[in-house]
Amino acid sequence: QCDQQENNYVADAFNWEQRVKGEKEAARSWPENWGEVFAPHAPKTNQGKIRQLQKELDKLPVQGLMSNSQMSYTSMVPYPQGNRHNRKSSTFCDDDC
């Protein structure tokens, strides 16, 4: 008698697919089923959600809304103290550093 059990890979794949499908459906229906319990003051309608998100967006600083390319074209000076060559180098430093 053999102690090894047969493994049906097709059935395992089907079971996994059904589990993933169930998890996705549970995540989709969670706010409707449990949202009132965990977030009683949350907006119920899509328009209410949009208004809440717009309020949060209005609180963000303007830089939070800029892309990296927009931020790279600002008028910031990289070395406001002067030219970058005026900085002291610690690599080859003698007594007058």
C-alpha positions, 0 to 999 in steps of 0.5 A: 500500500502506498502512502502517497496521495494523488494530486489533482492539479486541475481540481486544485486550480479550479478550487483556487480560482473559486476562492479568488473569485469569492475573495474579490466578491467579498471585497466588493460587497464589504462596504455595503455589508459592514461599512455602517458598522466601521465607518458610520459617518462615511458618505453613502452615495457616490456624490457624497464620496466625491465631495468628501474626496474633494475636501481632502484634495483641497487640503493638500499643498499644491506640490502634492498635485504636481508631477515630477516633471512639473516640479523639476521646472520650478524656479528653485536655485539648487545652491542658494548660498552661491556657486556650488564650486565655493563649497569646501571640499573635505577630500583634499583639505589642507590647513586653510579649509 
